[in-house]
Amino acid sequence: MERWMNDNFYKDAELMHLFCKLSKEEFLNENQHITEYEYNATRCIWRDKGMRTTDRQIREDEPTIEDMRWDIAEHEAMNIQTKDLIDHLYYGMQGLEQMPDIEIRDEWNMLFGDAE
């Protein structure tokens, strides 16, 4: 595994995109220079570090407004503090589907615009 980590597989954005998108069999067939051991090791690293793949990370097309709404909700869910969750449950909240499209686009660009 050490050789593999030194070869920067883990830092290769395109390979990691495919890693997240394809099944194990598809990934190994398309990337025959990567062993099954290396593939499994990466899965273990992701599991142990609590890493996950978001819909935004595997999207290939430009996001629609509905995609942006989902991305924002996913981002907030992954980062929400317990107190904020209690506030939402106690006081309620306005859903993202109620926000105007322009506000969604602005929020999405603020959160993810530079990441693209």
MODA-V542222 format. One record per helix or strand of 3 or more residues. SS is the DSSP state (@ for helix, = for strand). FROM is the first residue (numbers start at 0). LEN is the number of residues. Records with the same first field share a line. If there is no record, write none. Layout:
SS=FROM-LEN + FROM-LEN
//
This chain:
@=1-5 + 8-3 + 12-9 + 23-7 + 35-13 + 54-4 + 64-15 + 81-10 + 95-3 + 100-15
//
